[in-house]
Amino acid sequence: MQRNHTHILRGLAAVLFVGLLSLDWLGERAPAILAFTSQMFGAHMAASKADPLDRKAERMQERLHRHFGRSPSLANLRSALQERQRLFATLLTVPFVVDAAPSSIVIPEPWTVSLQQHPLWLTFDLTGNTARFFVDIHRMQEDLTTFGIPGVVRPVHGSILTFAEDGKVLRATTDGVVPVNGLTYDAANVAFLLASALSQGHSSAVSVPLEYEEGRMYLPQEEAQKHLVLLSSGRSNYAGSPWGREKNIEKAVREHLNNIFIPPGATFSF
């Protein structure tokens, strides 16, 4: 039994001695081991910590070289991408200002505007070796003219195509469009206001002016685009009337009132 204990103690002493030698060997060679580890894994560790914006700039530089044969520096591309992020993060709340509108016209709720909703308003420009993103006023103006502003009901205008005698009266043939009153705006001015606010990143002083405009019925073949003016209007509710009365009213309006043209100074009697 004593012999086994002695054998075990000797084995432990030998292991401890080898461990001490190993630590001493590692201590002498620690700088070399660290340098080797850095060479093997340093590139991967650096890549994992790289800024995503830098990687985007590198990919963008490759695409520009491939398509145009030139590209700005990575620093310039990174700055352009930062500006793009800032522009996309800008959110405007734009109220409307309406002067002299009748109570029947509903003023739209404030308009929420961002480039995330309208990404085509943001344009990339490459001039020489300089890249930038900017808000394109011309695209904004085209969209505002073509598609309008959400919530803003624009006026609708109709046209009289021809006149023809119908018994003792002169009846007009129209394009079928019923004039509707609405609100108008200057698309060029609104585009300028929005582009300035988006570029500066604030909306504290931005509001869109609207003007009330009545729906018009334009006369045919007039060089000056003359139109008829609504002098008055009336409304009569015959809901609940017998079926025969409803049909008589509709027939009278269609045959004796609808599209009747009354020349200036003339008298019309129904």
N, C-alpha and C positions, 0 to 999 in steps of 0.2 A: 504493500500500500504506500509506504514511504517512497519507494522507488518510482511509482507512477506519478506521485505529486511532483517529485523532482523533475521528471521528464516533461510534465506539463508546464512547469515554471520555466524551464529552459526554452521550450517552444515559444512561449509568450514573449520571452526576452528577445528571441531571434526576430519575431515579427515586429516588435517595437523598434528594434535596431534598423530593420529594413525600411519601416515607415519613416523614421527620422532621416535616413539617407535619401528617401524619395522626396521628402519635403525640402531638404537641402538642395537637391537637384532641380526641383521645380523653382525654388527661389532664385537660383542662379540664372535660370532660363526663362523667367516670367516675361521679360520684355520681348524676347523672340517669339514666345507663344502668343502674346497679345497681338504682335504685328502680323503673324500668320493668320490669326482669326479675323483680324480686320481686313486683310486682303481677300479672304475667302467669302466673308459674309457682309463686309462693309457696304458694298454696292447695293445689295438687296435691302439692308436696313435703311440706307439713305433714300432709296426709291419708295419704301413704304411710308417714310415720313414726308415725302415731297408734297408741296401744295397742289391740290387739284387744279387750281388756276394755271400753275406752271405747265402741267401736263396738257391742258387745253391749248395753251399758247404754243407748245411744241407741235401738237397735231395740226393746229391752224397754220403754223409756219410751213410744215410739210405740204399741206394742201395748196397753199399759195405758191410755193416753189414749183409744184407739179403743174398748176394751171396757168401761172403767169410768168414763171421763170425768175421770179424775184420775190422777196418777202422782207418786211420790216424786222427789226431786232426783236428778240423775245421780250425785252423790257417794254418796247412799244406795244406789242400785241397784248401783253399782260395788262398794261394800262388801259387799252381799248376794251378788253374783256371786263375789267373792273367797272368802267363807265357803263358798259352794257348791263351789268348786274344792277347798278344803281338806278338806271333808267327803268328797268323792268320792275324794280321794287317800289317805284313812285306811284302813289295812288292819289287821285284828285277827286274831290267832291265839289261839283260845280253847280251853284244855284242859277236860276233864271230870273231875269228882270224884264217885266212887261209893262209898257206904258199905254194908257188909254185903251184898255181892252174891256169889252162889255162883260157883265157878270156871267154870261152864258159860257164864256171861254174858260176852260180849266187850265190853271197854271201848272205845268209839269213839276213833279218832284225833282229835287237836286239830282244831277247826273253824276254817276260814279265812272271815272275814266282812268284807264291804265293801259300801258303798252302790252301787258299780258292779254288783254282783251283784243287789242289791235296790233299784233306783232308786225304787220306789214307797214306800220307807220315808222318803224325803225329801219334805217338804211345803213349798210356798210359801205365805207368809202376807202379806196386804196389809191392814194396819190403819191407817186414816186415811191419812197420807202417809208411812208407814214400811213398808218391805218387808224381808222376811227369809226365809231358808231354815232349817228345823229338822228334826230327826229325830223322826218321828211314832211315839210309843210304842204307840198304839192299833193302828196298822196292823201294827206288828211283832208285837204280841200275837196279832192275828187270824191272821197267817201262821204263827206258831209253833204255834197251836192247830190250824189246818186242815191244814197241810202238814208239820208236824214239823220236826225238825232232821236234816240229812244224817248218816247213819251211826248214828243213835239208833233202835233197834228198840223201839217202844212195845208194851206188853202188849195182847193181844187177848182180849176177853171174849165169852162166849156166853151164851145164855139157854135155859132149859127152858120150852117153851110149854105143854105139857099132860102129864098122866099117864094111862095106861090099863092096865087089868089084862090081863096076857098069861099065861094059865094060872095058875100059882102065884106069879108075880112081878109087880111093878109096873114097867112100861116107860115111859120118858120120850120125848116127841117134842121135839127141839131145833130151834133156828133154823139148824142146819147149820154153825155157827161153832165151830171147834176152838180152845179156849183156848191162848194162847201167852204164856209169861213174857217180861217185857221191862223197860224202864227208863222212868221217868216224870220229869217236871220241872214246875215252876211257870211257866207261860208268862208271866204278868204279871211275875214276878221276873226271869226271863231277859231279857225285853224291856227292863226298867228298867236292868239291868246293861249290856246291849249299847248302849242309847241313850246312857247316860252315858259309856261308853268311846269311842264314835264321836264324840260331841260334844267330848270333851276331847282326842281324837286319840292315845290310847295304850291299850295292852291289858295293861300290866304287872301289874295287880291283878285281872284279869277271869278268872273261871273259872265254868263252869256246873255247879251241883250236880245230880246225878241220883239217883233212888231206885229200888231194885229192887222190882218188883211181880209177883206170880204172876198168870197168867191165871186168870180166874174163870168159873164157870158159875152164873148167877143163877137163883134159883127163881122160878116164875111167880106173878104177882099178889101180891107181897109189898110192903107199904107201906114197909118198912124196907130193901128191896133186899137180902135175905139171899142168901148165895151158898154154894155147896158148897166145902169145903176139901179139897185134895188131901192125903191121908194118906200115901200111898206110891205108888211106881211101879216097874215092872220092865220089863226088855227081854230078849227072847229072839231069837236069830238062827237062823233055819231056812233060810238060804240054802244051796242045793245039795241040798235035800231032793227026793225024787221029786215029780212033778207032783201025784199023788194026795194025798200028805201035805200039800202046800201048800194045796190046795183044801179039805181037811178042816179045817185050822186056820182058814182064812178063814171057813168056814161056821160053825164053833163060836163064833168071836168075834162074828160078825154076829148069830147067832140066840140065843146064850145069855149073852153078856157085854155087848155094846154097848148103852148107854143103860139098863141095869138100875138101878133106884132101890132102895136098901136103906134102909129107915126106921131111925131111931135105935133101937138095942138089938136089931135083928133079925139073923138069921144067914143068910148066903147060902152055899150049897154048889153048886159047879160039877159 
